[in-house]
């Protein structure tokens, strides 16, 4: 079995639908959820070999091509910090860790600075469009380093909603910019 192109942590509504969206665009996806029965149910509902599931985070990380691209779709706040602490010792220089939740942009800046010290790219990425958008094409607002953007661009452009002007995604700026833009978006909405 070949290594996965992208990893998804969290198989709630948004994570599950983003995983399906990513796979439908030809990428292999590794999935992990804290409640292992969610992972098992997700895999049982899928046909083919687009997905790899793991019960242990070590297996999940090992299933990914390097540099690794991991998208966390988990609740904002303490759960993000706890997941970073669990993943951090398993990651290596050049890996990209994405927080796709509605995190406070100052938390994202703090996390990005801390992970940068280890050479790990941290991206705060606003995801808009709800359950349907996650499955068929969300609007995406990634912040973070330009290096992280170059590693994520192919996947994010493939899964984003499309208009006559192109994919509904662009690199919006450094560190907390993605979550800042999502906060403004939510306020306007």
Legacy VTK file of the C-alpha trace (Angstrom):
# vtk DataFile Version 3.0
C-alpha trace
ASCII
DATASET POLYDATA
POINTS 189 float
0.000 0.000 0.000
1.420 3.385 -0.975
1.836 6.218 1.490
-0.958 8.753 1.873
-0.666 12.270 0.429
-2.643 13.988 3.198
-3.703 13.138 6.732
-6.967 14.155 8.416
-7.214 14.269 12.212
-10.857 14.377 13.289
-13.695 12.625 11.495
-16.605 14.779 12.602
-18.841 16.269 9.928
-16.237 18.661 8.517
-13.246 16.305 8.742
-15.139 13.395 7.216
-16.406 15.491 4.311
-13.016 17.102 3.651
-11.434 13.627 3.600
-13.999 12.506 1.008
-13.447 15.685 -1.024
-9.669 15.240 -1.009
-9.926 11.570 -2.036
-12.386 12.413 -4.828
-9.633 14.569 -6.355
-7.192 11.676 -6.593
-5.226 12.055 -3.352
-4.656 9.192 -0.916
-5.858 10.134 2.575
-4.829 8.808 5.997
-7.467 9.299 8.705
-7.373 9.249 12.498
-9.972 10.012 15.142
-9.667 9.959 18.929
-12.679 7.625 19.124
-11.365 4.666 17.135
-14.853 3.406 16.319
-15.395 6.571 14.244
-12.331 5.674 12.178
-13.553 2.098 11.768
-17.052 3.198 10.711
-15.639 5.729 8.242
-13.369 3.129 6.612
-16.145 0.510 6.497
-18.340 2.952 4.552
-15.672 3.534 1.871
-14.808 1.362 -1.103
-11.462 1.229 -2.851
-8.037 2.083 -1.525
-8.101 5.877 -1.254
-8.075 5.750 2.564
-5.786 4.424 5.268
-7.008 4.394 8.837
-5.058 4.096 12.056
-5.928 3.697 15.701
-2.553 4.973 16.922
-1.162 8.402 16.056
2.263 6.836 15.432
0.762 4.604 12.720
-1.156 7.539 11.268
1.969 9.707 10.941
3.984 6.785 9.539
1.336 6.278 6.831
2.046 9.730 5.316
4.504 10.733 2.599
7.228 13.125 3.731
7.109 16.016 4.126
3.840 15.259 5.859
0.671 17.301 5.359
-1.804 16.940 8.229
-5.125 18.751 8.516
-6.674 18.883 11.998
-10.451 19.260 11.983
-11.044 19.366 15.718
-12.622 21.848 18.153
-10.741 25.108 18.695
-8.920 25.906 21.915
-7.417 23.363 24.278
-8.047 20.355 21.954
-5.774 21.932 19.317
-2.965 22.520 21.827
-3.322 18.961 23.147
-3.235 17.469 19.638
-0.176 19.541 18.719
1.618 18.220 21.809
0.737 14.646 20.837
1.819 15.092 17.212
4.888 17.271 17.721
7.313 14.475 18.732
6.188 12.434 15.704
6.785 15.182 13.135
10.022 16.205 11.450
11.451 19.376 9.941
9.465 20.462 6.877
6.167 18.821 7.859
3.011 20.945 7.638
0.339 20.904 10.344
-2.929 22.685 9.494
-5.617 23.802 11.941
-8.843 23.955 9.923
-11.052 24.908 12.868
-12.227 28.324 14.003
-9.250 29.068 16.243
-8.518 32.508 17.672
-5.875 34.055 15.417
-3.603 34.993 18.343
-3.560 31.316 19.391
-2.582 30.453 15.824
0.272 32.977 15.922
1.520 31.463 19.205
1.330 27.920 17.829
3.045 28.867 14.581
5.928 30.515 16.432
6.399 27.529 18.748
6.401 24.957 15.932
8.626 27.093 13.700
11.419 26.545 16.269
11.324 22.826 15.316
11.133 23.524 11.581
7.474 22.455 11.448
5.129 24.641 9.423
1.851 25.540 11.166
-1.045 26.863 9.110
-4.288 28.348 10.372
-6.809 27.786 7.603
-10.321 29.166 7.593
-12.791 26.733 6.006
-16.136 28.136 4.882
-19.109 26.408 3.344
-20.268 24.108 6.104
-20.911 20.412 5.655
-21.857 20.653 1.972
-18.948 22.946 1.135
-16.481 20.639 2.866
-17.693 17.782 0.662
-18.101 19.570 -2.669
-15.887 22.663 -2.479
-15.252 25.041 0.427
-13.789 28.507 0.420
-10.355 28.211 2.039
-8.267 30.887 3.781
-4.792 29.513 4.606
-2.280 31.608 6.520
1.261 30.595 7.382
4.610 30.579 5.638
4.961 30.724 1.873
6.802 27.376 2.106
3.752 25.784 3.748
1.501 27.280 1.074
3.675 25.800 -1.676
3.343 22.355 -0.056
-0.439 22.631 0.394
-1.402 24.482 -2.762
-2.095 21.466 -5.001
-4.513 19.883 -2.522
-6.240 23.100 -1.463
-6.755 24.323 -5.018
-8.111 20.916 -6.057
-10.732 20.733 -3.285
-11.801 24.401 -3.155
-15.003 25.717 -4.693
-14.516 26.960 -8.251
-15.744 30.155 -9.904
-15.068 31.765 -13.273
-12.161 33.512 -11.508
-10.602 30.237 -10.329
-10.404 28.261 -7.104
-11.782 29.873 -3.935
-8.460 29.714 -2.094
-5.408 31.912 -1.780
-2.546 32.316 0.660
-3.824 35.203 2.817
-0.637 35.948 4.771
1.689 34.801 7.557
1.023 33.021 10.876
-2.500 33.878 12.125
-3.740 35.557 8.935
-5.936 32.627 7.857
-7.869 32.550 11.108
-8.037 36.347 11.224
-9.618 36.416 7.749
-12.049 33.657 8.785
-13.004 35.677 11.889
-13.774 38.718 9.718
-15.673 36.473 7.282
-17.767 35.079 10.154
-18.483 38.586 11.436
-19.672 39.779 8.025
-21.743 36.644 7.534
LINES 1 190
189 0 1 2 3 4 5 6 7 8 9 10 11 12 13 14 15 16 17 18 19 20 21 22 23 24 25 26 27 28 29 30 31 32 33 34 35 36 37 38 39 40 41 42 43 44 45 46 47 48 49 50 51 52 53 54 55 56 57 58 59 60 61 62 63 64 65 66 67 68 69 70 71 72 73 74 75 76 77 78 79 80 81 82 83 84 85 86 87 88 89 90 91 92 93 94 95 96 97 98 99 100 101 102 103 104 105 106 107 108 109 110 111 112 113 114 115 116 117 118 119 120 121 122 123 124 125 126 127 128 129 130 131 132 133 134 135 136 137 138 139 140 141 142 143 144 145 146 147 148 149 150 151 152 153 154 155 156 157 158 159 160 161 162 163 164 165 166 167 168 169 170 171 172 173 174 175 176 177 178 179 180 181 182 183 184 185 186 187 188
